[in-house]
Amino acid sequence: MTQIESLNWLDGNSIRPYVYVRQENRIHGPGRRFELDWFPMKPLYKNPLHMDEVDFADQILRFEEKAFSESNMAMPRWVFYDCAVVPGFVAGFAIHRSKAPKEILDLLEPKPESEWVPISLFIIIPTMGKREWVAHNLCSVNALLPRGKGFYGLGFLTKAFGLWYANVEVCCGMTQWTSPAVRLHTHYGPFEILTAYTPVHSYAQTLTYRANVDTSEWRRFFTKEDDPHFSDQFEDTGILVEPDNKESLIRLQRRIEQENQRFFLNSAEIRRQSLKDPLKIYVKRKGVPS
């Protein structure tokens, strides 16, 4: 990955991946499912059940709160514990304190004895579905740093590391249609729409998705190439959805509920278009395995 000049920060020395996980939830044979050499460095392990690791959690929660405060979606501390680190784990990247820019230290306020400072987080939780995990939260300090001070691709690589570490085959998640995060989430595998309109959520115009994890799509996030096989596997339904139009989302949701079909988005279109531009809806071609 460091062949891409803008990813030189991922050197495995001053910045390393971490896994904030209780001992019982550690993955046996992390990364075995994927033929991928992006994460050769040994991760830092932090145990949320140990009192001496609480400062690491405090720092995670500080930048998570700041990142989501504007949307009023910051995570309560008890949710972080009850719903994230007890059933699942948190993965991300951490920078050695001696190499951390002043902006990050001022932002996260680590205690003097803390050697490593978290700069991103991805919460992933196993579900009752076979081989399925749910992506609960993803953010990084990039959203809080001055332009030009962030780490290129940090958010994308944070989620990629978590999926890689846990050997995830199927990932579900939630995001908002007009959020820039849509461009990121659609690059982990074929992107299926589970809900287009979600009134049970605090934000009804939430998109629920499912992806069969495919690392070839990860590479295209950085190369900006189109999937050469997309048109062989998917066909345009003629349906357009308007991401910022409630009625359009509801119409698509009704079709999802009433028709025995699975609907997909094209990551390349989302990457090229404005977040509010209409999006084509696709289905798998006949004969293509589901």
ROSE-82394 format. One line per field, with one value per residue: residue number from 1; residue in one letter; x, y, z of N, C-alpha, C in turn. Coordinates in Angstrom, 1 decimal, decimal comma. Layout:
// ROSE-82394
n: [NUM|...]
res: [A|...]
n.east: [X|...]
n.north: [Y|...]
n.up: [Z|...]
ca.east: [X|...]
ca.north: [Y|...]
ca.up: [Z|...]
c.east: [X|...]
c.north: [Y|...]
c.up: [Z|...]
//
This chain:
// ROSE-82394
n: [1|2|3|4|5|6|7|8|9|10|11|12|13|14|15|16|17|18|19|20|21|22|23|24|25|26|27|28|29|30|31|32|33|34|35|36|37|38|39|40|41|42|43|44|45|46|47|48|49|50|51|52|53|54|55|56|57|58|59|60|61|62|63|64|65|66|67|68|69|70|71|72|73|74|75|76|77|78|79|80|81|82|83|84|85|86|87|88|89|90|91|92|93|94|95|96|97|98|99|100|101|102|103|104|105|106|107|108|109|110|111|112|113|114|115|116|117|118|119|120|121|122|123|124|125|126|127|128|129|130|131|132|133|134|135|136|137|138|139|140|141|142|143|144|145|146|147|148|149|150|151|152|153|154|155|156|157|158|159|160|161|162|163|164|165|166|167|168|169|170|171|172|173|174|175|176|177|178|179|180|181|182|183|184|185|186|187|188|189|190|191|192|193|194|195|196|197|198|199|200|201|202|203|204|205|206|207|208|209|210|211|212|213|214|215|216|217|218|219|220|221|222|223|224|225|226|227|228|229|230|231|232|233|234|235|236|237|238|239|240|241|242|243|244|245|246|247|248|249|250|251|252|253|254|255|256|257|258|259|260|261|262|263|264|265|266|267|268|269|270|271|272|273|274|275|276|277|278|279|280|281|282|283|284|285|286|287|288|289|290]
res: [M|T|Q|I|E|S|L|N|W|L|D|G|N|S|I|R|P|Y|V|Y|V|R|Q|E|N|R|I|H|G|P|G|R|R|F|E|L|D|W|F|P|M|K|P|L|Y|K|N|P|L|H|M|D|E|V|D|F|A|D|Q|I|L|R|F|E|E|K|A|F|S|E|S|N|M|A|M|P|R|W|V|F|Y|D|C|A|V|V|P|G|F|V|A|G|F|A|I|H|R|S|K|A|P|K|E|I|L|D|L|L|E|P|K|P|E|S|E|W|V|P|I|S|L|F|I|I|I|P|T|M|G|K|R|E|W|V|A|H|N|L|C|S|V|N|A|L|L|P|R|G|K|G|F|Y|G|L|G|F|L|T|K|A|F|G|L|W|Y|A|N|V|E|V|C|C|G|M|T|Q|W|T|S|P|A|V|R|L|H|T|H|Y|G|P|F|E|I|L|T|A|Y|T|P|V|H|S|Y|A|Q|T|L|T|Y|R|A|N|V|D|T|S|E|W|R|R|F|F|T|K|E|D|D|P|H|F|S|D|Q|F|E|D|T|G|I|L|V|E|P|D|N|K|E|S|L|I|R|L|Q|R|R|I|E|Q|E|N|Q|R|F|F|L|N|S|A|E|I|R|R|Q|S|L|K|D|P|L|K|I|Y|V|K|R|K|G|V|P|S]
n.east: [0,8|2,0|3,2|1,6|2,0|0,8|0,0|2,1|2,2|1,4|3,3|3,8|5,4|5,5|2,8|0,3|-2,0|-4,7|-6,5|-9,2|-10,3|-12,0|-10,5|-11,8|-13,0|-11,2|-9,9|-9,2|-6,6|-6,4|-7,1|-6,8|-8,6|-8,3|-6,4|-4,2|-1,9|-1,8|-1,7|0,7|1,9|2,2|-0,7|-1,7|-2,9|-5,6|-7,4|-10,7|-11,7|-9,9|-8,9|-6,7|-6,6|-8,5|-8,0|-7,4|-9,9|-11,2|-10,1|-10,8|-13,6|-13,7|-12,9|-14,8|-17,2|-16,9|-16,7|-19,3|-21,0|-22,3|-24,2|-25,8|-25,4|-23,7|-22,1|-23,4|-21,6|-22,3|-23,4|-21,2|-19,8|-21,7|-22,9|-21,0|-18,1|-18,3|-20,0|-18,7|-15,9|-13,5|-11,7|-8,8|-6,5|-3,5|-1,4|2,0|2,8|5,0|5,2|2,9|1,0|0,7|-1,9|-3,5|-2,9|-3,8|-6,5|-7,3|-6,3|-4,5|-3,5|-0,4|1,0|0,1|1,1|0,3|-1,8|-5,1|-6,3|-8,4|-11,5|-13,3|-16,2|-17,3|-19,7|-20,7|-23,4|-26,6|-26,9|-25,7|-22,2|-22,2|-21,5|-22,1|-21,5|-21,0|-20,0|-17,9|-15,2|-12,7|-9,9|-9,4|-11,6|-11,6|-9,3|-7,3|-7,4|-5,3|-3,8|-4,5|-4,7|-4,3|-6,9|-7,4|-9,9|-11,1|-9,1|-9,2|-11,7|-11,3|-9,2|-10,5|-12,4|-10,7|-9,2|-11,1|-11,9|-14,2|-17,0|-19,6|-20,9|-23,0|-24,5|-25,2|-25,9|-26,2|-28,0|-27,0|-24,6|-21,0|-19,7|-21,0|-19,6|-17,4|-18,3|-19,4|-17,4|-16,4|-17,3|-19,9|-22,7|-25,5|-28,9|-30,6|-32,5|-34,1|-35,4|-35,9|-37,8|-37,7|-35,3|-33,5|-33,0|-34,8|-34,2|-32,2|-29,9|-29,8|-27,4|-25,9|-22,9|-21,1|-18,0|-15,3|-12,1|-10,9|-12,4|-11,7|-9,1|-9,8|-10,9|-8,7|-7,4|-9,3|-10,5|-13,0|-15,2|-14,4|-16,1|-18,6|-20,9|-21,3|-22,3|-24,5|-27,6|-29,2|-32,1|-33,7|-34,8|-34,6|-33,2|-33,6|-31,3|-31,8|-34,5|-37,3|-39,8|-39,0|-37,2|-38,9|-40,6|-38,8|-38,2|-40,7|-40,7|-38,6|-39,6|-41,9|-41,2|-39,6|-36,8|-33,3|-31,7|-29,2|-26,4|-24,1|-20,8|-18,9|-20,4|-21,4|-19,0|-18,3|-20,4|-22,3|-23,4|-26,1|-27,2|-29,4|-29,4|-28,7|-30,5|-29,7|-30,0|-29,1|-27,9|-29,7|-28,8|-26,4|-24,7|-26,2]
n.north: [-1,2|1,2|1,9|3,7|7,0|8,9|7,3|6,9|7,4|5,1|3,3|1,4|1,7|4,4|4,7|2,4|-0,4|-1,0|-3,1|-3,0|-4,9|-7,4|-10,3|-12,7|-12,2|-12,1|-12,6|-15,7|-16,5|-14,0|-12,3|-14,4|-15,2|-13,6|-12,8|-10,7|-8,1|-5,8|-5,2|-6,0|-5,4|-5,9|-5,8|-3,4|-4,5|-3,8|-4,0|-3,7|-4,4|-3,9|-1,7|0,0|0,6|2,5|5,1|5,0|4,4|6,7|8,6|7,7|8,1|10,8|11,9|10,7|11,8|14,5|14,3|13,5|15,2|17,4|16,2|15,2|12,6|11,4|8,8|7,4|6,8|4,4|2,9|2,4|0,6|-1,4|-2,2|-2,3|-2,9|-5,1|-7,2|-7,1|-5,6|-3,0|-1,5|0,1|2,8|3,8|6,4|6,8|8,5|10,2|11,0|12,2|14,9|18,2|19,2|16,9|15,9|18,0|17,8|15,2|14,8|12,9|11,0|11,5|9,1|7,5|5,8|5,3|6,9|6,9|7,3|6,7|4,9|1,9|0,2|-3,0|-5,7|-9,0|-10,7|-12,5|-13,6|-15,8|-15,9|-13,1|-9,7|-6,6|-3,3|-0,8|1,8|4,3|6,4|9,1|11,1|12,8|14,3|16,3|17,7|20,4|21,3|19,4|18,4|15,9|12,2|10,5|8,5|7,3|6,7|4,8|2,7|2,0|0,8|-1,3|-2,6|-3,6|-5,4|-7,1|-8,1|-9,6|-11,5|-11,1|-12,1|-11,2|-8,0|-5,8|-2,6|0,9|4,0|7,5|8,7|11,1|11,4|11,9|9,6|7,5|7,2|5,9|3,5|2,0|0,7|-1,8|-4,1|-5,7|-3,7|-3,9|-2,8|-2,8|-1,4|1,5|3,6|4,3|4,3|3,4|4,1|6,8|8,8|8,9|8,9|7,0|4,7|1,3|-1,3|-4,1|-6,0|-8,3|-9,1|-8,0|-7,8|-6,9|-4,7|-3,0|-2,1|-0,6|1,7|3,3|3,4|4,4|3,1|1,7|-1,1|-3,8|-5,9|-5,3|-4,7|-7,2|-8,6|-7,2|-5,5|-2,6|-1,4|0,6|2,2|5,1|6,7|9,4|10,8|12,8|13,1|12,5|11,2|9,8|8,0|6,5|5,4|3,6|2,0|0,7|-0,9|-2,6|-3,9|-5,2|-6,6|-9,5|-9,2|-8,3|-5,2|-3,1|-0,7|1,2|1,5|3,0|5,0|6,5|7,5|9,3|11,1|13,9|14,0|14,3|13,8|11,9|8,3|5,3|2,2|-1,2|-4,7|-8,1|-9,9|-12,5|-15,8|-15,1|-15,9|-15,6]
n.up: [0,0|0,6|-1,7|-2,9|-2,8|-1,1|1,0|2,7|5,4|6,6|8,0|9,9|12,1|13,6|13,4|14,0|13,6|15,9|18,2|20,1|22,4|24,3|25,9|25,3|22,9|20,9|17,6|16,1|14,1|12,5|9,5|7,8|5,8|3,6|0,7|1,1|1,6|3,1|5,8|7,5|9,9|13,4|15,4|18,0|21,1|23,2|26,2|27,1|29,5|31,4|33,9|33,6|30,9|30,4|29,6|26,9|25,8|26,6|25,0|22,4|22,6|22,9|20,4|18,8|19,8|19,2|16,4|15,7|16,8|15,5|14,0|15,9|16,7|18,4|20,3|23,2|26,3|27,6|25,6|24,0|25,6|26,4|23,9|22,0|22,7|24,4|23,1|20,6|18,9|18,8|16,2|14,7|14,0|15,6|16,8|17,7|20,7|20,8|18,2|17,5|16,2|17,5|17,3|17,4|20,0|21,5|21,0|21,9|24,4|25,9|28,7|30,6|30,8|28,7|25,9|23,3|20,9|19,9|16,5|14,9|14,5|14,3|14,8|15,1|15,1|15,8|14,2|14,4|12,0|9,5|9,2|9,3|10,0|11,8|10,9|13,1|13,7|12,4|12,3|12,2|13,2|11,1|10,3|12,1|12,0|10,7|7,1|5,1|7,1|7,8|7,5|4,6|3,3|5,8|7,1|5,3|5,3|8,0|8,4|6,5|7,7|10,1|8,9|7,6|9,8|11,3|9,5|7,9|6,1|5,3|5,5|7,2|7,5|8,4|7,0|6,1|3,3|1,9|3,0|2,9|3,6|2,2|-0,2|0,7|2,0|0,0|-1,3|-0,4|-1,3|-3,4|-3,3|-1,6|-1,2|1,7|3,2|2,0|3,1|6,4|8,9|11,6|12,6|14,2|12,3|9,6|6,9|6,4|5,1|4,9|4,5|2,8|2,2|0,4|1,3|-0,7|-1,6|-3,9|-4,7|-2,7|-3,5|-5,7|-4,6|-4,1|-6,6|-8,3|-10,4|-12,5|-11,8|-13,8|-14,3|-13,6|-15,3|-16,4|-14,3|-13,2|-14,0|-15,2|-13,7|-14,6|-12,6|-10,8|-7,9|-5,8|-3,6|-1,7|-1,5|0,1|-0,6|-2,9|-1,8|-0,2|-2,1|-3,3|-1,1|-0,7|-3,0|-2,5|-0,3|-1,4|-3,8|-5,0|-5,1|-5,1|-4,6|-5,9|-5,7|-7,7|-7,1|-8,5|-9,8|-7,6|-6,7|-8,7|-9,0|-7,7|-4,3|-4,1|-6,5|-8,7|-8,5|-10,2|-10,0|-9,5|-10,4|-10,0|-12,8|-14,6|-13,8|-12,5|-9,6|-6,4]
ca.east: [0,0|2,9|3,5|0,9|2,8|-0,1|-0,2|3,3|2,0|1,1|4,6|3,9|6,3|4,9|1,4|0,0|-3,4|-5,0|-7,7|-9,7|-11,2|-11,8|-9,7|-12,7|-13,5|-10,1|-10,1|-8,2|-6,2|-6,8|-6,7|-6,6|-9,6|-8,0|-5,0|-4,0|-0,7|-1,9|-1,6|1,7|2,4|1,5|-1,6|-1,7|-4,1|-6,1|-8,5|-11,6|-12,1|-8,8|-9,0|-5,6|-6,8|-9,6|-7,6|-7,5|-11,3|-11,6|-9,6|-11,7|-14,9|-13,6|-13,0|-16,1|-18,2|-16,6|-17,0|-20,7|-21,8|-23,1|-25,4|-26,5|-25,4|-22,6|-22,5|-23,3|-20,6|-22,8|-23,6|-19,9|-19,5|-22,7|-23,3|-19,8|-16,9|-18,7|-20,3|-17,8|-14,6|-13,2|-10,4|-8,5|-5,1|-3,0|-0,1|2,9|2,6|6,1|5,1|1,6|1,0|0,1|-3,4|-4,1|-2,7|-4,8|-7,9|-7,6|-5,9|-4,1|-2,8|1,0|1,5|-0,4|2,1|-0,3|-3,0|-6,0|-6,7|-9,6|-12,2|-14,4|-16,9|-18,0|-20,3|-21,2|-24,9|-27,1|-26,9|-24,5|-21,0|-22,5|-21,2|-22,7|-20,6|-21,8|-19,5|-16,6|-14,8|-11,3|-9,5|-9,3|-12,8|-11,5|-8,0|-7,2|-7,2|-3,9|-3,2|-5,1|-4,0|-5,1|-7,4|-7,5|-11,2|-11,3|-8,2|-9,7|-12,8|-10,7|-8,4|-11,4|-13,0|-9,6|-8,8|-12,2|-12,2|-15,6|-17,5|-20,7|-20,9|-24,1|-24,3|-26,2|-25,4|-27,2|-27,9|-26,2|-23,3|-19,8|-19,3|-21,5|-18,6|-16,4|-18,9|-19,7|-16,1|-16,0|-17,9|-21,2|-23,4|-27,0|-29,7|-31,6|-33,6|-33,8|-36,1|-35,8|-38,4|-37,4|-34,1|-33,7|-33,0|-35,6|-33,6|-31,0|-29,7|-29,2|-26,8|-25,2|-21,9|-20,2|-16,7|-14,4|-10,9|-10,6|-13,1|-10,9|-8,1|-10,4|-11,1|-7,5|-7,0|-10,4|-10,9|-14,3|-15,2|-14,5|-17,1|-19,9|-22,0|-21,5|-23,0|-25,6|-28,2|-29,9|-33,5|-34,5|-35,2|-33,7|-33,5|-33,0|-30,9|-32,3|-35,9|-38,0|-40,8|-38,2|-36,7|-40,1|-41,0|-37,8|-38,4|-41,9|-40,3|-37,8|-40,5|-42,9|-40,7|-38,7|-35,5|-32,3|-31,3|-27,8|-25,8|-22,8|-19,8|-18,2|-21,3|-21,4|-17,7|-18,2|-21,5|-22,6|-24,1|-27,5|-27,6|-30,1|-28,6|-29,4|-30,7|-29,4|-30,3|-28,2|-28,4|-30,1|-27,7|-25,3|-25,0|-26,6]
ca.north: [0,0|2,4|2,3|5,0|8,0|9,5|6,4|6,6|7,4|3,7|2,7|0,3|2,1|5,4|4,4|0,9|-0,8|-1,5|-3,8|-2,8|-6,1|-8,3|-11,5|-13,8|-11,9|-12,0|-13,5|-16,7|-16,5|-12,8|-12,0|-15,7|-15,3|-12,7|-12,7|-9,2|-7,8|-4,4|-5,0|-6,9|-5,0|-6,5|-4,8|-3,2|-5,0|-3,1|-4,8|-2,8|-4,8|-3,5|-0,3|0,8|0,9|3,4|6,4|4,8|4,5|8,1|9,3|7,3|8,7|12,3|12,3|10,2|12,8|15,7|14,0|13,3|16,2|18,3|15,5|14,8|11,1|10,9|7,6|7,4|5,9|3,0|2,2|2,0|-0,5|-2,5|-2,6|-2,4|-3,7|-6,4|-8,2|-7,1|-5,0|-1,7|-1,5|1,4|3,1|4,7|7,0|6,9|9,8|11,0|11,4|12,8|16,3|18,9|19,3|15,6|15,8|18,9|17,3|14,0|15,0|11,7|11,1|11,5|7,7|6,8|5,7|5,3|7,7|6,4|8,4|6,3|3,8|1,1|-0,8|-4,1|-6,6|-10,2|-10,8|-13,9|-14,1|-16,7|-15,2|-11,7|-8,7|-5,3|-2,1|0,1|3,1|4,5|7,8|9,3|12,5|13,6|15,2|17,4|18,4|21,4|20,7|19,1|17,8|14,5|11,0|10,1|7,1|6,7|6,1|3,6|1,7|1,6|-0,2|-2,4|-3,4|-4,4|-6,5|-8,1|-8,8|-10,5|-12,4|-10,9|-12,4|-10,4|-6,8|-4,9|-1,3|2,0|5,3|8,4|8,8|12,2|11,5|11,5|8,2|6,6|6,9|4,9|2,2|1,3|0,1|-3,0|-5,3|-5,4|-2,9|-4,2|-1,9|-3,5|-0,4|2,9|4,5|3,5|5,1|2,9|4,8|8,2|9,5|8,0|8,8|6,2|3,6|0,1|-1,9|-5,3|-6,2|-9,5|-8,4|-8,3|-6,9|-6,2|-3,4|-2,1|-1,5|0,4|2,9|4,2|3,5|5,1|2,4|1,1|-2,6|-4,2|-7,0|-4,9|-4,8|-8,6|-9,2|-6,4|-4,8|-1,4|-1,6|1,8|2,9|6,2|7,1|10,7|10,6|13,8|13,2|11,5|10,4|8,9|6,9|5,7|4,5|2,5|1,1|-0,1|-1,9|-3,5|-4,8|-5,9|-7,3|-10,5|-8,9|-7,6|-4,0|-2,7|0,5|1,1|2,4|4,0|6,1|7,3|8,2|10,3|12,0|14,7|13,1|14,5|13,4|10,6|7,1|4,1|1,0|-2,4|-6,1|-9,1|-10,6|-13,9|-16,7|-14,7|-16,5|-14,6]
ca.up: [0,0|0,7|-3,1|-3,2|-2,0|-0,1|2,1|3,3|6,8|7,1|8,0|10,9|13,2|14,4|13,3|14,0|13,9|17,2|18,4|21,5|22,5|25,5|25,5|24,8|21,6|20,0|16,5|15,9|12,7|11,9|8,1|7,0|4,7|2,5|0,2|1,2|2,3|3,5|7,3|8,0|11,2|14,5|16,0|19,5|21,7|24,4|26,8|27,7|30,8|32,3|34,3|33,1|29,5|30,2|28,9|25,5|25,5|26,8|23,8|21,3|22,8|22,7|19,0|18,3|20,2|18,4|15,0|15,4|17,6|14,7|13,5|17,1|16,7|19,2|21,0|24,7|26,8|28,0|24,4|23,6|26,4|26,3|22,6|21,1|23,1|25,1|22,1|19,4|19,2|18,1|15,5|14,2|14,0|16,7|16,5|18,9|21,3|20,4|16,8|17,3|16,0|18,6|17,1|17,9|21,4|22,1|20,7|22,6|25,8|26,5|30,0|30,4|30,7|27,5|24,9|22,0|20,8|18,8|15,6|14,1|15,2|13,6|15,7|14,4|16,0|15,1|14,3|14,4|10,6|9,2|8,8|9,1|11,1|11,5|11,1|13,9|13,8|11,8|12,2|12,4|13,5|9,9|10,2|13,1|11,7|9,6|5,8|4,8|8,3|8,0|7,0|3,4|3,3|7,1|7,4|4,5|5,8|9,3|8,2|5,8|8,7|10,9|8,2|7,4|11,0|11,7|8,4|7,7|4,8|5,0|6,4|7,1|8,1|8,2|6,8|5,6|1,8|1,4|3,7|2,2|4,0|1,2|-1,1|1,3|2,4|-1,2|-1,9|0,3|-2,0|-4,0|-2,3|-1,6|-0,4|2,6|3,4|1,4|4,0|7,7|10,0|12,9|12,9|14,5|11,0|8,7|5,6|6,6|4,2|5,5|3,3|3,0|1,2|0,5|1,3|-1,8|-1,5|-5,2|-4,6|-1,8|-4,3|-6,6|-3,9|-4,3|-8,0|-8,9|-11,6|-12,5|-11,8|-15,2|-14,4|-13,0|-16,2|-16,6|-13,2|-12,8|-15,0|-14,8|-13,6|-15,0|-11,5|-10,3|-6,6|-5,4|-2,3|-0,8|-1,7|1,0|-1,4|-3,8|-0,9|0,3|-3,3|-3,5|0,0|-1,0|-4,0|-1,7|0,6|-2,2|-4,9|-4,6|-5,8|-4,3|-5,3|-5,7|-6,2|-8,4|-6,3|-9,4|-10,0|-6,4|-6,6|-9,7|-8,9|-6,5|-3,4|-4,2|-7,9|-8,8|-8,6|-10,8|-9,2|-10,3|-9,9|-10,5|-14,0|-14,4|-13,9|-11,7|-8,3|-5,4]
c.east: [0,8|3,4|2,8|1,4|2,0|-0,4|1,0|3,2|1,8|2,4|4,8|4,8|5,6|3,4|1,1|-1,5|-3,5|-6,3|-8,1|-10,7|-10,9|-11,2|-10,6|-13,1|-12,4|-10,3|-8,9|-7,8|-6,6|-6,3|-6,6|-7,5|-9,1|-6,5|-4,7|-2,8|-0,6|-1,5|-0,6|2,1|1,5|0,6|-1,3|-3,0|-4,4|-7,3|-9,4|-12,0|-11,0|-8,9|-7,9|-5,7|-7,9|-9,2|-7,7|-9,0|-11,8|-11,2|-10,5|-13,0|-14,8|-13,7|-14,3|-17,2|-18,1|-17,0|-18,5|-21,6|-22,8|-24,3|-26,2|-26,5|-24,2|-23,0|-22,4|-22,3|-21,1|-23,0|-22,3|-19,5|-20,4|-22,9|-22,1|-18,7|-17,2|-19,0|-19,3|-16,4|-14,5|-11,8|-10,1|-7,0|-4,7|-1,7|0,7|2,9|3,8|6,0|3,7|1,7|0,3|-1,4|-4,1|-4,0|-3,7|-6,2|-8,2|-7,2|-5,5|-3,4|-1,3|1,6|1,0|0,6|1,5|-1,6|-3,9|-6,4|-7,9|-10,2|-13,2|-14,9|-17,6|-18,4|-20,9|-22,8|-25,3|-27,1|-25,6|-23,4|-21,2|-22,1|-21,9|-21,7|-21,4|-21,3|-18,2|-16,3|-13,3|-11,1|-9,5|-10,4|-12,6|-10,2|-8,1|-6,9|-5,7|-3,2|-3,6|-4,2|-4,8|-5,5|-7,6|-8,8|-11,4|-10,4|-8,6|-10,8|-12,2|-9,9|-9,4|-12,0|-11,9|-9,3|-9,8|-12,6|-13,7|-16,0|-18,7|-20,8|-22,2|-23,8|-25,3|-25,4|-26,5|-26,9|-26,9|-24,9|-22,1|-19,3|-19,9|-20,4|-17,5|-17,1|-19,2|-18,5|-15,6|-16,5|-19,3|-22,2|-24,9|-27,7|-30,7|-32,8|-33,2|-34,4|-36,3|-36,4|-38,1|-36,1|-34,4|-33,7|-33,6|-34,9|-32,2|-31,1|-29,1|-28,7|-26,2|-24,1|-21,2|-18,8|-15,8|-13,3|-10,5|-11,3|-12,4|-9,8|-8,6|-10,7|-9,9|-7,2|-8,0|-10,8|-12,3|-14,2|-15,4|-15,6|-18,5|-21,1|-22,2|-22,4|-24,4|-26,2|-29,1|-31,4|-34,4|-35,0|-34,2|-34,1|-32,8|-32,6|-31,4|-33,8|-36,6|-38,9|-40,1|-37,7|-37,8|-40,6|-40,1|-38,0|-39,6|-41,5|-39,5|-38,6|-41,5|-42,4|-39,6|-37,4|-34,6|-31,8|-29,9|-27,5|-24,5|-21,8|-19,1|-19,1|-21,3|-20,1|-17,7|-19,2|-21,5|-23,5|-25,6|-28,0|-28,4|-29,1|-29,4|-29,4|-30,5|-29,9|-29,3|-28,8|-28,8|-28,9|-26,5|-25,6|-25,3|-25,7]
c.north: [1,3|2,7|3,5|6,0|8,6|8,6|6,1|6,7|6,0|2,9|1,5|0,6|3,2|5,3|2,9|0,7|-1,2|-2,2|-3,7|-3,8|-6,9|-9,6|-12,5|-13,5|-11,8|-13,0|-14,4|-16,7|-15,2|-12,7|-13,3|-15,8|-14,6|-12,8|-11,2|-9,0|-6,4|-4,2|-6,0|-6,6|-5,6|-5,4|-4,6|-3,8|-4,3|-3,8|-3,8|-3,2|-4,5|-2,0|0,6|1,2|1,9|4,7|6,2|4,9|6,0|8,9|9,0|8,0|10,2|12,6|11,8|11,2|14,0|15,5|13,9|14,3|17,0|17,6|14,9|13,2|10,6|9,7|7,7|6,4|4,5|2,2|1,6|0,7|-1,7|-3,1|-2,8|-3,3|-5,0|-7,5|-8,2|-6,6|-3,7|-1,9|-0,1|1,5|4,0|5,2|7,1|8,3|10,7|11,6|12,1|14,3|17,0|19,0|18,1|15,5|16,8|18,5|16,1|14,0|13,7|11,9|11,0|10,1|7,0|6,9|5,9|6,1|7,3|7,6|7,9|5,2|3,2|0,1|-1,8|-5,2|-7,8|-10,2|-12,3|-14,5|-14,8|-15,9|-13,7|-10,9|-7,4|-4,2|-1,1|1,6|3,2|6,0|7,9|10,8|13,4|14,6|16,4|18,2|19,4|20,7|20,6|18,5|16,4|13,4|10,5|8,7|6,5|6,0|4,8|2,5|1,2|0,5|-1,5|-3,3|-4,2|-5,5|-7,6|-8,9|-9,9|-11,5|-12,3|-11,2|-11,5|-9,2|-6,0|-3,6|-0,3|3,2|6,2|8,7|9,9|12,4|11,2|10,1|7,2|6,2|5,9|3,6|1,4|0,6|-1,1|-4,3|-4,9|-4,9|-3,1|-3,3|-2,8|-2,6|0,9|4,0|3,7|4,3|4,6|3,5|6,2|9,1|8,6|7,8|8,1|5,0|2,4|-0,8|-3,3|-5,5|-7,5|-9,0|-8,9|-7,3|-6,3|-4,9|-2,4|-1,3|-0,3|1,7|3,9|4,4|4,3|4,4|1,9|-0,5|-3,1|-5,3|-6,6|-5,1|-6,3|-9,2|-8,5|-5,7|-3,6|-1,7|-0,5|2,6|3,9|6,5|8,5|10,7|11,6|14,0|12,1|10,6|9,4|7,7|6,0|4,8|3,4|1,5|0,2|-1,2|-3,0|-4,5|-5,6|-6,8|-8,3|-10,4|-8,2|-6,4|-3,6|-1,3|0,2|2,0|3,4|5,2|7,0|8,1|9,4|11,4|12,9|13,8|13,2|14,2|12,1|9,4|6,0|3,0|-0,2|-3,7|-7,0|-9,7|-12,0|-14,8|-16,4|-15,2|-15,3|-14,7]
c.up: [0,0|-0,7|-3,5|-2,2|-0,9|1,1|2,8|4,9|7,4|7,1|9,0|12,0|14,1|14,4|13,2|14,2|15,3|17,2|19,9|21,8|23,7|25,0|24,8|23,3|20,5|18,8|16,3|14,4|12,0|10,4|7,3|5,8|3,5|2,0|0,0|2,1|2,9|5,0|7,9|9,4|12,3|15,2|17,5|20,0|23,0|24,9|27,5|29,1|31,9|32,6|33,7|31,6|29,3|29,5|27,4|25,0|25,6|25,5|22,6|21,4|22,6|21,2|18,3|18,6|19,3|16,9|14,7|16,2|16,7|14,2|14,7|17,2|17,5|20,0|22,5|25,2|27,1|26,7|23,8|24,3|26,1|24,9|21,6|21,6|23,9|24,0|20,9|19,7|18,4|17,5|15,0|14,1|15,1|16,4|17,8|19,4|20,9|19,0|16,5|17,2|17,2|18,5|17,6|19,4|22,1|22,0|21,6|24,0|26,4|27,8|29,7|30,2|29,5|26,4|23,5|22,0|19,6|17,8|14,7|14,9|14,2|14,5|14,9|15,3|15,3|15,2|14,3|13,0|10,3|8,6|8,6|10,3|10,7|11,8|11,8|13,8|13,1|11,8|12,5|12,8|12,3|9,8|11,1|12,9|10,6|8,2|5,6|5,9|8,6|7,4|5,8|3,6|4,7|7,4|6,6|5,0|7,2|9,2|7,5|6,8|9,6|10,2|7,9|8,7|11,4|10,6|8,0|6,3|4,4|6,0|6,1|7,8|7,8|7,9|6,2|4,1|1,3|2,2|2,8|2,5|3,0|0,2|-0,6|1,5|1,1|-1,9|-1,1|-0,3|-2,6|-3,0|-2,5|-0,7|0,4|2,9|2,7|2,3|5,3|8,8|11,4|13,4|13,3|13,3|10,0|7,3|5,7|5,6|4,9|4,3|3,8|1,9|1,5|0,3|0,1|-1,9|-2,8|-5,3|-3,7|-2,6|-5,2|-5,9|-4,1|-5,8|-8,8|-10,2|-11,4|-12,4|-13,2|-15,4|-13,9|-14,0|-16,6|-15,5|-12,8|-14,0|-14,4|-14,8|-14,3|-13,9|-11,1|-8,9|-6,4|-4,0|-1,3|-0,9|-1,0|0,2|-2,3|-3,0|-0,5|-0,9|-3,5|-2,3|-0,2|-2,0|-3,3|-0,9|-0,3|-3,3|-4,4|-5,3|-4,8|-5,2|-4,9|-6,2|-6,8|-7,7|-7,2|-9,7|-8,8|-6,3|-7,5|-9,5|-7,7|-5,6|-3,5|-5,6|-7,8|-9,1|-9,3|-9,9|-10,0|-9,6|-10,6|-11,8|-13,8|-14,6|-13,0|-10,3|-7,3|-4,2]
//
